[in-house]
Amino acid sequence: MRVVAENDYSVKQKILSSRQLEQPVLIDLLINDNAILNSSVMVRRSLLVKIGDINESKKMIASEDYNTWLRIAKITDNFLYIPKVLGSYFVHSSGASNKDMYSSVIYATKEFMTYITPRQRKKIKVQRVYVRARYKYLNNERGAAVKALLFFCLNYGDITIKIKSAYMLLSTAVLSIIRKITRNKEVVFK
């Protein structure tokens, strides 16, 4: 999927990759998160009828597709991955994909948590807390990000999450020091 993203000054393009899902697909989707790009999917109508169609609950905004794939994965592992760019997706500042998805993903996946082990649930929780902390970090809500990164991700994350968390914490500390130095210089020079 080619992603076209707008920012304040330009439009950037990148290729968003998906992946072949492991079987059982339900477990893969839960543990490794949603790898299915919604606008690139074709689904048999009979499968949608079997699962009761797409749940469009307001609690699942921007995660209803994930919930749909999980419900389909409950009844079949027959998912086909085509490793080609077959479309484009435009991302903009007010789009759903630029929102804090923590609550909607929790709601979309909660009925499936009984299919995985407590250890797997903990891994998923760490991943989701990290994603939420990263969202807050990128949106200058650094206080909330620091708490999540320090008290949860560094303690319970795998090595990748620990490194990424440490990087965000370090850059937050450096930015804080730079702000203090800048403020002190303003006071000195006035």
C-alpha positions as CSV (number, residue, x, y, z in Angstrom):
1,M,0.0,0.0,0.0
2,R,1.4,3.4,-0.9
3,V,0.8,5.9,1.8
4,V,0.6,9.5,0.9
5,A,0.9,11.7,4.0
6,E,0.5,15.4,4.4
7,N,2.3,17.5,7.0
8,D,2.6,21.2,7.5
9,Y,5.0,21.8,4.6
10,S,4.8,18.9,2.1
11,V,3.3,15.7,1.0
12,K,5.4,12.6,1.7
13,Q,5.0,9.2,0.2
14,K,6.1,5.8,1.6
15,I,5.3,2.2,1.1
16,L,3.4,0.6,4.0
17,S,4.2,-3.1,4.1
18,S,2.0,-5.8,5.3
19,R,3.0,-9.4,5.9
20,Q,2.0,-13.0,5.4
21,L,0.0,-14.1,8.4
22,E,1.1,-17.1,10.4
23,Q,-1.5,-19.8,11.3
24,P,-3.5,-19.8,13.4
25,V,-4.3,-16.4,11.9
26,L,-6.4,-15.3,15.0
27,I,-3.4,-15.7,17.3
28,D,-1.0,-14.0,14.8
29,L,-3.4,-11.0,14.5
30,L,-3.7,-10.7,18.3
31,I,0.0,-11.1,19.2
32,N,1.6,-9.3,16.2
33,D,-1.2,-6.7,15.7
34,N,-3.3,-5.9,12.6
35,A,-1.2,-6.4,9.5
36,I,-4.1,-6.2,7.1
37,L,-4.5,-2.9,5.2
38,N,-8.3,-2.4,5.1
39,S,-8.6,-0.7,1.7
40,S,-6.7,-3.5,0.0
41,V,-9.0,-6.3,1.2
42,M,-11.5,-8.4,-0.7
43,V,-13.8,-10.6,1.5
44,R,-16.4,-13.2,0.4
45,R,-19.8,-11.8,1.3
46,S,-20.7,-15.2,2.9
47,L,-17.9,-14.7,5.5
48,L,-19.2,-11.3,6.4
49,V,-22.7,-12.7,6.7
50,K,-21.4,-15.5,9.0
51,I,-19.7,-13.0,11.4
52,G,-22.7,-10.7,11.4
53,D,-21.1,-8.0,9.1
54,I,-18.7,-5.3,10.3
55,N,-19.3,-4.0,13.8
56,E,-19.6,-0.2,13.5
57,S,-19.7,0.6,17.2
58,K,-18.5,4.1,18.1
59,K,-16.2,2.5,20.6
60,M,-14.3,0.9,17.7
61,I,-13.8,3.8,15.4
62,A,-10.8,3.1,13.2
63,S,-10.5,-0.4,14.6
64,E,-13.6,-2.0,13.2
65,D,-11.6,-3.6,10.4
66,Y,-9.3,-5.2,12.9
67,N,-12.2,-6.6,14.8
68,T,-13.7,-7.9,11.5
69,W,-10.4,-9.7,10.6
70,L,-10.3,-11.3,14.1
71,R,-13.9,-12.5,13.8
72,I,-13.2,-14.0,10.4
73,A,-10.0,-15.6,11.7
74,K,-12.1,-17.3,14.3
75,I,-13.8,-19.3,11.6
76,T,-11.0,-19.7,9.0
77,D,-7.3,-19.4,8.5
78,N,-7.8,-18.9,4.7
79,F,-6.2,-15.5,4.3
80,L,-4.2,-14.8,1.2
81,Y,-1.4,-12.2,1.2
82,I,-0.4,-10.6,-2.1
83,P,3.1,-8.9,-1.8
84,K,2.4,-6.1,-4.3
85,V,1.5,-2.4,-4.0
86,L,-2.1,-2.4,-5.2
87,G,-3.4,1.0,-3.9
88,S,-2.8,4.3,-2.2
89,Y,-4.0,5.7,1.2
90,F,-4.0,9.4,2.0
91,V,-3.1,10.2,5.6
92,H,-3.9,13.7,7.0
93,S,-3.9,15.4,10.3
94,S,-7.6,15.0,11.0
95,G,-7.8,11.4,9.8
96,A,-8.7,8.4,12.1
97,S,-5.2,6.9,11.7
98,N,-3.7,10.0,13.5
99,K,-5.7,9.4,16.6
100,D,-4.9,7.7,19.9
101,M,-6.1,4.2,19.0
102,Y,-5.6,2.6,22.4
103,S,-9.2,2.4,23.6
104,S,-10.7,1.4,20.2
105,V,-8.1,-1.4,19.8
106,I,-8.8,-2.7,23.3
107,Y,-12.5,-2.7,22.6
108,A,-12.0,-4.4,19.2
109,T,-9.9,-7.2,20.6
110,K,-11.3,-7.8,24.1
111,E,-13.6,-10.7,23.1
112,F,-10.6,-12.6,21.7
113,M,-8.2,-12.4,24.7
114,T,-9.4,-15.8,26.0
115,Y,-7.7,-17.4,23.0
116,I,-4.2,-16.5,24.1
117,T,-2.0,-17.2,27.2
118,P,-1.5,-14.8,30.1
119,R,2.1,-14.3,28.8
120,Q,0.8,-13.4,25.4
121,R,-1.7,-11.0,26.9
122,K,1.1,-9.3,28.8
123,K,3.1,-8.9,25.5
124,I,0.1,-7.4,23.8
125,K,-0.5,-5.0,26.7
126,V,3.1,-3.8,26.6
127,Q,2.9,-3.2,22.8
128,R,-0.3,-1.2,23.2
129,V,1.0,0.9,26.0
130,Y,4.1,1.6,24.0
131,V,2.0,2.6,20.9
132,R,-0.1,4.9,23.1
133,A,3.1,6.4,24.8
134,R,4.6,7.0,21.3
135,Y,1.4,8.7,20.2
136,K,1.5,11.0,23.2
137,Y,5.2,11.6,22.7
138,L,4.7,12.6,19.1
139,N,1.9,14.9,20.1
140,N,3.9,16.7,22.8
141,E,2.2,15.1,25.7
142,R,5.5,14.1,27.1
143,G,4.6,13.8,30.7
144,A,2.0,11.0,30.0
145,A,4.5,9.3,27.6
146,V,7.3,9.3,30.1
147,K,5.1,7.7,32.8
148,A,4.1,4.9,30.5
149,L,7.6,4.4,29.1
150,L,9.3,4.4,32.5
151,F,6.9,2.4,34.5
152,F,5.6,-0.1,32.0
153,C,7.6,-0.4,28.8
154,L,11.1,-0.4,30.3
155,N,10.0,-3.0,32.9
156,Y,8.0,-5.4,30.8
157,G,8.9,-4.8,27.1
158,D,11.0,-6.9,24.9
159,I,14.4,-5.6,23.9
160,T,13.0,-3.7,20.9
161,I,10.4,-1.8,23.0
162,K,13.0,-1.2,25.7
163,I,15.4,0.4,23.2
164,K,12.7,2.5,21.5
165,S,11.4,3.6,25.0
166,A,14.9,4.5,26.1
167,Y,15.4,6.6,23.0
168,M,12.2,8.5,23.6
169,L,13.0,9.0,27.2
170,L,16.5,10.2,26.4
171,S,15.3,12.6,23.7
172,T,12.7,14.0,26.1
173,A,15.4,14.6,28.7
174,V,17.6,16.3,26.2
175,L,14.7,18.5,25.0
176,S,14.0,19.4,28.6
177,I,17.6,20.4,29.2
178,I,17.7,22.5,26.0
179,R,14.5,24.3,27.1
180,K,16.0,25.1,30.5
181,I,19.2,26.3,29.0
182,T,17.3,28.5,26.5
183,R,15.1,30.0,29.3
184,N,18.1,30.7,31.4
185,K,19.9,32.5,28.6
186,E,16.8,34.6,28.0
187,V,16.8,35.7,31.6
188,V,20.6,36.4,31.6
189,F,20.5,38.5,28.4
190,K,17.4,40.6,29.2
